[in-house]
Amino acid sequence: RWDEAGHKLYYITDSTTKALDLTSNTISLFDNTSLFGYFVYPLLKSDTYVKLEGSTEKGVRIFLTNADRKELGDIESEKPWAILQPFIQSSPDEKNIIYVKTELDSQSFRHNYLYKYDLDKKVSTALTPTDKNTNYSTALTWLDDHTFITTEQLVNPKDYTKPNRNLVKIDINSGELTPLTTHSNVYQFNIQ
């Protein structure tokens, strides 16, 4: 995660999150774990971090922690570990967390479903349909504090080779999904 005001880049390597300070050109340890399933996302407007930890034996959980590594509560936990994926993002105002739950279909195709966690209300809500007819990308572009654009893939279980993707706008307050394209030819969006 890029911290523009602090001139730091947070990145993960080998179950460790490091902070690269571009002002002093130094790297420091930010967080780490002994578990193989790991992701940490610093909320830059507070001393709160969203953390994902998982293992085959224990499953996976997403939870909040503070700068002193004190746990502040769970967002969600699942077993087996692959249901919650290491993708976390916040709304620009950092009042909502977006995370991903997945499900395998009979052809072993993994479907992504996007969820919102409201940090004030401490409630999770599905933002996208959770059926096996759709798949949503984790690449998001925020338009404002409550609206983002991503891709929605309509899944044909008989032929996964045809992308059938469109851009969709999602309002996290109302839950409204608005199709932005209908030609089904969106190959990539917000991926470099």
Residue pairs with C-beta under 8 A, 6 or more apart in sequence:
1 9
1 10
1 41
1 42
1 44
2 8
2 9
2 10
3 9
3 10
3 42
3 44
5 44
6 21
6 44
7 21
7 22
7 23
8 19
8 20
8 21
8 22
9 19
9 20
9 22
10 17
10 18
10 19
10 20
10 30
10 40
10 42
11 17
11 18
11 20
12 18
12 38
12 39
12 40
15 32
15 33
15 34
15 35
15 36
15 38
16 29
16 31
16 32
17 29
17 30
17 31
17 32
17 40
18 27
18 28
18 29
18 30
19 27
19 28
19 29
19 30
20 26
20 27
21 27
21 28
30 40
30 42
31 40
31 49
31 51
31 69
33 53
35 53
35 54
35 55
35 58
36 54
36 55
37 52
37 53
37 54
37 55
37 60
37 81
37 86
38 52
38 53
38 54
38 86
39 51
39 52
39 86
39 87
39 88
40 49
40 50
40 51
40 52
41 49
41 50
41 51
41 88
41 89
41 90
41 97
42 49
43 49
43 50
43 90
43 94
44 94
45 93
45 94
46 94
47 66
47 67
48 64
48 65
48 66
48 72
48 119
49 64
49 65
49 66
49 67
50 62
50 63
50 64
50 75
50 88
50 90
50 97
51 62
51 63
51 64
51 65
52 60
52 61
52 62
52 84
52 86
52 88
52 99
53 60
53 61
53 63
54 60
54 61
54 81
54 84
55 81
56 80
56 81
58 79
58 81
59 77
59 78
59 79
59 80
59 81
60 77
60 78
60 79
60 81
60 82
60 83
60 84
61 74
61 75
61 76
61 77
61 78
61 84
62 74
62 75
62 76
62 77
62 84
62 88
62 97
62 99
62 117
63 71
63 72
63 73
63 74
63 75
63 77
64 71
64 72
64 73
64 74
64 75
64 119
65 71
65 72
66 72
73 122
75 97
75 99
75 117
75 124
76 84
76 99
76 101
76 115
76 117
76 124
77 84
78 84
78 101
82 102
83 101
83 102
83 103
84 99
84 100
84 101
84 102
85 99
85 100
85 101
85 102
85 112
85 138
87 99
87 100
87 138
88 97
88 98
88 99
89 97
89 98
89 99
89 138
89 140
90 96
90 97
90 98
91 97
91 98
91 142
91 145
91 146
91 148
91 172
92 142
92 144
92 145
93 145
94 119
95 118
95 119
95 120
95 145
96 116
96 117
96 118
96 119
96 146
96 172
97 116
97 117
97 119
98 114
98 115
98 116
98 127
98 140
98 148
98 172
99 114
99 115
99 117
100 112
100 113
100 114
100 115
100 138
101 112
101 113
101 115
101 130
102 110
102 111
102 112
102 113
103 110
103 111
103 113
103 130
103 132
104 110
104 111
105 111
105 132
105 155
105 157
106 157
107 157
107 160
109 135
109 155
109 157
109 160
110 135
111 132
111 134
111 135
111 155
112 135
112 136
112 137
112 138
113 126
113 128
113 129
113 130
113 136
114 126
114 127
114 128
114 136
114 138
114 150
114 170
115 124
115 125
115 126
115 127
116 124
116 125
116 127
116 172
117 123
117 124
118 124
118 125
125 175
127 170
127 172
127 175
128 134
128 136
128 152
128 170
128 177
132 155
132 157
133 154
133 155
134 152
134 153
134 154
134 155
135 152
135 153
135 155
136 150
136 151
136 152
136 153
136 168
137 150
137 151
137 152
137 153
137 165
137 189
137 190
138 150
139 150
139 151
139 189
139 190
139 191
140 148
140 149
140 150
140 190
141 148
141 149
141 150
141 189
141 190
142 148
143 149
143 169
146 171
146 172
146 173
147 169
147 170
147 171
147 172
148 169
148 170
148 172
149 167
149 168
149 169
149 170
149 180
149 189
149 190
150 167
150 168
150 170
150 189
150 190
151 165
151 166
151 167
151 168
151 186
151 189
152 165
152 166
152 167
152 168
152 177
152 179
153 163
153 164
153 165
154 164
154 165
154 166
154 184
155 164
156 162
156 164
163 184
163 185
163 186
163 187
164 184
165 184
165 185
165 186
165 187
166 179
166 180
166 181
166 182
166 183
166 184
166 186
167 179
167 180
167 181
167 186
167 189
168 177
168 178
168 179
168 180
169 177
169 178
169 180
170 176
170 177
170 178
171 178
